Amino acid sequence: LPSPINNAFPNSLCALGNEEEEAIVLNQWPKEGGIKKGFSLIQKTSTYSWTDPVPIVIEGLGDIEPDVNLALTHDGAYLMLSIQRGDSYGKSNDLYVCERKGLTTFSEPIHLGPAINSPYHEAAPFLSPDGKTLFFSSNRRGMGGADIYFVNRLEDGWSSWSAPRALMSPVNSSYDESHPYFIERTGYLYFSSKRDGTSDIYRVQIAPPNSSLVNVTGRVTNGNSNYPVRAYLIAEPLQGGNFRKVVKTNNGSYKMTLPKGDTYEIEAQGIGFLNSRQQVSFPSNYVYFQDFPLDFKMIPSDTEEAFVLENIQFQQSTAILLDSSVPTLERLASIMTANPGLVVLIEGHTDNVGLKSQLLQLSEDRAQSIKNYLSLNHAVAEGRILTMGRGDLKPLNSNETEDLRSMNRRVEVSVLSNDWDIMSTVSDNSQ
């Protein structure tokens, strides 16, 4: 990493979070110059480099002592600390948690209580990606020196945990073991140990590979230009509950890990773009041998360029929608529900084969069919959907061949701003 992250002073990468899109590093670099104790946040940029470090503020916490260590939860929503405070048990570090309140601001540390902490030294917390297992190091009576322990979360929140259990040999030894990092997907626990005289990194498979999680990966791009979009992606199960995963991408590429056995709604949010939602299901009995691909194409909210969605189709010479149109209609519906202030104009178009009066009526009926789908299946208010039939009045080409005529048989859906500026278009190749 470049200066000032690496310099003549001791440097350390302390934690990764937000699906490895951000990291916490040792030290702070005030704007007025110099270096001071503390921690700073860095984030990946669109060019896959890192931002300059920004000081982290933890409410109620003053100077950072040298033996403080920390970890971000997998989604970056919480910071776990090993520190000594007034409510710590004994004269050594206990484990605390801080809720994230802003990009670099965290709440005052909350003590994790007697189920985890003791009068001994607790350090190096690591919470599993599913949020159910907390690993940490403690020098309480065990196999000798510091050993690695784990507890299981019994209820939502941070106060109910199982009794700590020490990992057996070959993880723990009569020497110091610390800094556990467990990867559920492979079942491997990585940790440091002084069993060979100095601190080295080891790994042991403590569980079979766990396929209970799915990696969802993809790109968020501008639907017009295909350029990457900086965005937040938010995943929540449709049946509700307290689970919520939020990841941020600065370069358009993202990765999020979700538990199997649920149907999720994932929403992409980017400044200057309409929110975009997609639903995905991950059956618990299905084995995912590779990442699940899911891309988002964002519609700009401040542009007059046409945004085209394809594959809306009708039965020949009718206004009856074919099943192949459903994915496109569902995407349009998700945009409407994610952006409740938007109004759409649906315009039907035909080729020039037939009587003009019949073509005009067919184009209007097709536009009305899409309106009916949105209002009946997704409760989109009818007042937000305007329809118009254009017949063969606005062809894209000369209609000289069947291929050209098929391009003119289309439905254009324009999402309108308050002053009726066209912001996007949905097209089809109707039969």
Buried (B, 14 or more C-beta within 10 A) or exposed (E): EEEBBEEEEEEEEBBBBBBEBBBBBBBBBEEEEEEEEBBBBBBBEBEEEBEEBBBBBBEEBEEBEEEBBBBBBBBBBBBBBBBBBEEBBEEBBBBBBBBBEEEBEBBEBBBBBEBBBBEBBBBBBBBBBBBEBBBBBBBBEBBEBBBBBBBBBEEEEBBEBBEBEBBEEEBBBEBBBBBBBBBBBEBBBBBBBBBEEEBEEBEEEBEEEBBEBBBBBBBBBBBBEEEBBBBBBBBBBEEEEEBEBBBBBBBBBBBBBBBBBBEBBBBBBBEEBBBBBBEBEBEEEEEBEEEBEBEBBBBBBEBEBBBBBEBBBBEEBEBEBBEEBBEBBBBBBBBBBBBEEBBBBBBBBBBBEBEEEEBBBBBBBBBBBBBBBBBEEBEBEEEBBBBEBBBBEEBEEEBEEEEBBEBBBBBBBBBBBEEEEBBBBBBBBBE
